[in-house]
Amino acid sequence: MKFNTTKIHALVTNITQHSSAFAINQEGDSIFITNNLSRFLSLKVGDTVFVEAVINHPDKRDTIKWRAVGCIKSPPAIEPEEPDDEEEEALGILNKMIKDAKPKPTDVQTAISYMLNNAETYLTSAEIIAGYREAQPSHNNTVSDKDINNAARRLFDQGSIAKAEVWARPDQRKASFNLWAISTDRFTA
């Protein structure tokens, strides 16, 4: 089976605890780099790489478009004394890519835990989303409402927060809405 690969210049934006890496190209597309490639190349955040990539698996490509099948680390550039306009523009693009990079799911979870810990009572899913958007306005283009809901669900699955489902009718297939709290005692406050 032959895959159609695409060659991409990218910037490493994240290294996971298991040594996998994530990079982003100039168009803002995310690229997954396996831990084997990442460790072999000793990748670090801020490294520039040249990736041979394929479109990611269907269940992942909405958030991470590409999957690296090959990768080389770009050698560090020798900085001239006076950067020219093209270099200034490239630095601006790289800084924007870092700023606009999607935060790690654990960062979203940390923000939700902080909100719930400081709430006097429970919060609805809509209130968590609104609170996250207010606290992290720079993430509005990179973190969806679904990402925020999924982060809350992961915290609940880990036993870190409490969840209550509210049902309007017994014939519903799913709850009308969810309530979230740092612990169950916040539901009775």
Order of alpha helices (4+ residues) and beta strands (2+ residues): beta-beta-beta-alpha-beta-beta-alpha-alpha-beta-alpha-alpha-beta-beta
